[in-house]
Amino acid sequence: MLARAFEALAREDYEIILLTYDPGVEITIIGDEGMAVGFAEHYHGHQGYREWTRRATPIPSSRSASTPTRCAATRRRRTG
């Protein structure tokens, strides 16, 4: 399953990855850098995940790839 998730990330197929997230997923942007380039502080649920991935792909310009925007997702394994 982990290999499939990495393959999906490589293809930027975020909808496939979303299937592994609980509908109540919470994504929190950590630090001021993310908000400085237009991220909200929090994203909620599957729709919030979609909004976050739209904003994160591609991440705006002046930041180097070595300093990515940090975030934390609270994820619970889907049940049923």
CNS distance restraints for C-alpha pairs under 8 A (distance, minus, plus):
assign (resid   1 and name CA) (resid   5 and name CA) 6.32 0.50 0.50
assign (resid   2 and name CA) (resid   6 and name CA) 6.37 0.50 0.50
assign (resid   3 and name CA) (resid   7 and name CA) 6.21 0.50 0.50
assign (resid   4 and name CA) (resid   8 and name CA) 6.09 0.50 0.50
assign (resid   5 and name CA) (resid   9 and name CA) 6.21 0.50 0.50
assign (resid   5 and name CA) (resid  16 and name CA) 7.96 0.50 0.50
assign (resid   5 and name CA) (resid  17 and name CA) 6.22 0.50 0.50
assign (resid   6 and name CA) (resid  10 and name CA) 6.16 0.50 0.50
assign (resid   7 and name CA) (resid  11 and name CA) 6.38 0.50 0.50
assign (resid   8 and name CA) (resid  12 and name CA) 6.01 0.50 0.50
assign (resid   8 and name CA) (resid  13 and name CA) 4.94 0.50 0.50
assign (resid   8 and name CA) (resid  14 and name CA) 6.87 0.50 0.50
assign (resid   8 and name CA) (resid  16 and name CA) 6.75 0.50 0.50
assign (resid   8 and name CA) (resid  17 and name CA) 6.80 0.50 0.50
assign (resid   9 and name CA) (resid  13 and name CA) 5.93 0.50 0.50
assign (resid   9 and name CA) (resid  14 and name CA) 6.70 0.50 0.50
assign (resid   9 and name CA) (resid  17 and name CA) 7.69 0.50 0.50
assign (resid  13 and name CA) (resid  17 and name CA) 7.01 0.50 0.50
assign (resid  14 and name CA) (resid  18 and name CA) 6.09 0.50 0.50
assign (resid  14 and name CA) (resid  50 and name CA) 7.88 0.50 0.50
assign (resid  14 and name CA) (resid  53 and name CA) 7.30 0.50 0.50
assign (resid  15 and name CA) (resid  19 and name CA) 6.74 0.50 0.50
assign (resid  15 and name CA) (resid  50 and name CA) 7.99 0.50 0.50
assign (resid  16 and name CA) (resid  20 and name CA) 7.70 0.50 0.50
assign (resid  17 and name CA) (resid  21 and name CA) 7.29 0.50 0.50
assign (resid  18 and name CA) (resid  46 and name CA) 7.09 0.50 0.50
assign (resid  18 and name CA) (resid  49 and name CA) 7.65 0.50 0.50
assign (resid  20 and name CA) (resid  77 and name CA) 6.70 0.50 0.50
assign (resid  20 and name CA) (resid  78 and name CA) 6.40 0.50 0.50
assign (resid  21 and name CA) (resid  25 and name CA) 6.38 0.50 0.50
assign (resid  21 and name CA) (resid  46 and name CA) 7.75 0.50 0.50
assign (resid  21 and name CA) (resid  75 and name CA) 5.98 0.50 0.50
assign (resid  21 and name CA) (resid  76 and name CA) 6.60 0.50 0.50
assign (resid  21 and name CA) (resid  77 and name CA) 6.50 0.50 0.50
assign (resid  21 and name CA) (resid  78 and name CA) 6.42 0.50 0.50
assign (resid  22 and name CA) (resid  45 and name CA) 7.70 0.50 0.50
assign (resid  22 and name CA) (resid  46 and name CA) 7.90 0.50 0.50
assign (resid  22 and name CA) (resid  75 and name CA) 6.19 0.50 0.50
assign (resid  22 and name CA) (resid  76 and name CA) 5.43 0.50 0.50
assign (resid  22 and name CA) (resid  77 and name CA) 6.14 0.50 0.50
assign (resid  22 and name CA) (resid  78 and name CA) 5.17 0.50 0.50
assign (resid  23 and name CA) (resid  45 and name CA) 5.19 0.50 0.50
assign (resid  23 and name CA) (resid  46 and name CA) 5.60 0.50 0.50
assign (resid  24 and name CA) (resid  44 and name CA) 6.74 0.50 0.50
assign (resid  24 and name CA) (resid  45 and name CA) 4.64 0.50 0.50
assign (resid  24 and name CA) (resid  46 and name CA) 7.26 0.50 0.50
assign (resid  24 and name CA) (resid  75 and name CA) 7.99 0.50 0.50
assign (resid  25 and name CA) (resid  44 and name CA) 5.97 0.50 0.50
assign (resid  25 and name CA) (resid  45 and name CA) 4.79 0.50 0.50
assign (resid  25 and name CA) (resid  46 and name CA) 6.80 0.50 0.50
assign (resid  25 and name CA) (resid  49 and name CA) 7.66 0.50 0.50
assign (resid  25 and name CA) (resid  73 and name CA) 6.87 0.50 0.50
assign (resid  25 and name CA) (resid  74 and name CA) 5.74 0.50 0.50
assign (resid  25 and name CA) (resid  75 and name CA) 5.42 0.50 0.50
assign (resid  25 and name CA) (resid  76 and name CA) 7.34 0.50 0.50
assign (resid  26 and name CA) (resid  42 and name CA) 7.04 0.50 0.50
assign (resid  26 and name CA) (resid  43 and name CA) 5.86 0.50 0.50
assign (resid  26 and name CA) (resid  44 and name CA) 4.78 0.50 0.50
assign (resid  26 and name CA) (resid  45 and name CA) 6.25 0.50 0.50
assign (resid  26 and name CA) (resid  73 and name CA) 5.57 0.50 0.50
assign (resid  26 and name CA) (resid  74 and name CA) 5.20 0.50 0.50
assign (resid  26 and name CA) (resid  75 and name CA) 7.19 0.50 0.50
assign (resid  27 and name CA) (resid  42 and name CA) 5.60 0.50 0.50
assign (resid  27 and name CA) (resid  43 and name CA) 4.98 0.50 0.50
assign (resid  27 and name CA) (resid  44 and name CA) 6.43 0.50 0.50
assign (resid  27 and name CA) (resid  48 and name CA) 7.84 0.50 0.50
assign (resid  27 and name CA) (resid  49 and name CA) 7.24 0.50 0.50
assign (resid  27 and name CA) (resid  71 and name CA) 6.82 0.50 0.50
assign (resid  27 and name CA) (resid  72 and name CA) 5.64 0.50 0.50
assign (resid  27 and name CA) (resid  73 and name CA) 4.24 0.50 0.50
assign (resid  27 and name CA) (resid  74 and name CA) 6.38 0.50 0.50
assign (resid  28 and name CA) (resid  41 and name CA) 5.76 0.50 0.50
assign (resid  28 and name CA) (resid  42 and name CA) 4.53 0.50 0.50
assign (resid  28 and name CA) (resid  43 and name CA) 6.48 0.50 0.50
assign (resid  28 and name CA) (resid  71 and name CA) 5.52 0.50 0.50
assign (resid  28 and name CA) (resid  72 and name CA) 5.24 0.50 0.50
assign (resid  28 and name CA) (resid  73 and name CA) 6.29 0.50 0.50
assign (resid  29 and name CA) (resid  34 and name CA) 6.37 0.50 0.50
assign (resid  29 and name CA) (resid  35 and name CA) 7.66 0.50 0.50
assign (resid  29 and name CA) (resid  39 and name CA) 7.40 0.50 0.50
assign (resid  29 and name CA) (resid  40 and name CA) 7.17 0.50 0.50
assign (resid  29 and name CA) (resid  41 and name CA) 5.09 0.50 0.50
assign (resid  29 and name CA) (resid  42 and name CA) 6.26 0.50 0.50
assign (resid  29 and name CA) (resid  69 and name CA) 7.61 0.50 0.50
assign (resid  29 and name CA) (resid  70 and name CA) 6.15 0.50 0.50
assign (resid  29 and name CA) (resid  71 and name CA) 4.25 0.50 0.50
assign (resid  29 and name CA) (resid  72 and name CA) 6.47 0.50 0.50
assign (resid  30 and name CA) (resid  34 and name CA) 7.28 0.50 0.50
assign (resid  30 and name CA) (resid  41 and name CA) 7.59 0.50 0.50
assign (resid  30 and name CA) (resid  69 and name CA) 7.68 0.50 0.50
assign (resid  30 and name CA) (resid  70 and name CA) 5.36 0.50 0.50
assign (resid  30 and name CA) (resid  71 and name CA) 5.10 0.50 0.50
assign (resid  30 and name CA) (resid  72 and name CA) 7.10 0.50 0.50
assign (resid  31 and name CA) (resid  35 and name CA) 7.75 0.50 0.50
assign (resid  31 and name CA) (resid  70 and name CA) 7.13 0.50 0.50
assign (resid  32 and name CA) (resid  36 and name CA) 6.10 0.50 0.50
assign (resid  33 and name CA) (resid  37 and name CA) 6.64 0.50 0.50
assign (resid  33 and name CA) (resid  69 and name CA) 6.48 0.50 0.50
assign (resid  34 and name CA) (resid  38 and name CA) 6.53 0.50 0.50
assign (resid  34 and name CA) (resid  39 and name CA) 5.28 0.50 0.50
assign (resid  34 and name CA) (resid  40 and name CA) 7.72 0.50 0.50
assign (resid  34 and name CA) (resid  41 and name CA) 8.00 0.50 0.50
assign (resid  34 and name CA) (resid  69 and name CA) 5.41 0.50 0.50
assign (resid  34 and name CA) (resid  70 and name CA) 7.31 0.50 0.50
assign (resid  35 and name CA) (resid  39 and name CA) 4.60 0.50 0.50
assign (resid  35 and name CA) (resid  40 and name CA) 5.93 0.50 0.50
assign (resid  35 and name CA) (resid  41 and name CA) 6.66 0.50 0.50
assign (resid  37 and name CA) (resid  60 and name CA) 6.82 0.50 0.50
assign (resid  38 and name CA) (resid  55 and name CA) 7.83 0.50 0.50
assign (resid  39 and name CA) (resid  52 and name CA) 7.50 0.50 0.50
assign (resid  39 and name CA) (resid  55 and name CA) 6.96 0.50 0.50
assign (resid  43 and name CA) (resid  48 and name CA) 4.48 0.50 0.50
assign (resid  43 and name CA) (resid  49 and name CA) 6.40 0.50 0.50
assign (resid  43 and name CA) (resid  51 and name CA) 7.71 0.50 0.50
assign (resid  43 and name CA) (resid  52 and name CA) 6.82 0.50 0.50
assign (resid  44 and name CA) (resid  48 and name CA) 4.60 0.50 0.50
assign (resid  44 and name CA) (resid  49 and name CA) 6.82 0.50 0.50
assign (resid  45 and name CA) (resid  49 and name CA) 6.31 0.50 0.50
assign (resid  46 and name CA) (resid  50 and name CA) 6.30 0.50 0.50
assign (resid  47 and name CA) (resid  51 and name CA) 6.26 0.50 0.50
assign (resid  48 and name CA) (resid  52 and name CA) 6.08 0.50 0.50
assign (resid  49 and name CA) (resid  53 and name CA) 6.19 0.50 0.50
assign (resid  50 and name CA) (resid  54 and name CA) 6.20 0.50 0.50
assign (resid  51 and name CA) (resid  55 and name CA) 6.31 0.50 0.50
assign (resid  52 and name CA) (resid  56 and name CA) 6.00 0.50 0.50
assign (resid  53 and name CA) (resid  57 and name CA) 6.02 0.50 0.50
assign (resid  54 and name CA) (resid  58 and name CA) 7.91 0.50 0.50
assign (resid  55 and name CA) (resid  59 and name CA) 6.89 0.50 0.50
assign (resid  56 and name CA) (resid  60 and name CA) 7.99 0.50 0.50
assign (resid  63 and name CA) (resid  67 and name CA) 6.61 0.50 0.50
assign (resid  63 and name CA) (resid  68 and name CA) 7.45 0.50 0.50
assign (resid  64 and name CA) (resid  68 and name CA) 7.29 0.50 0.50
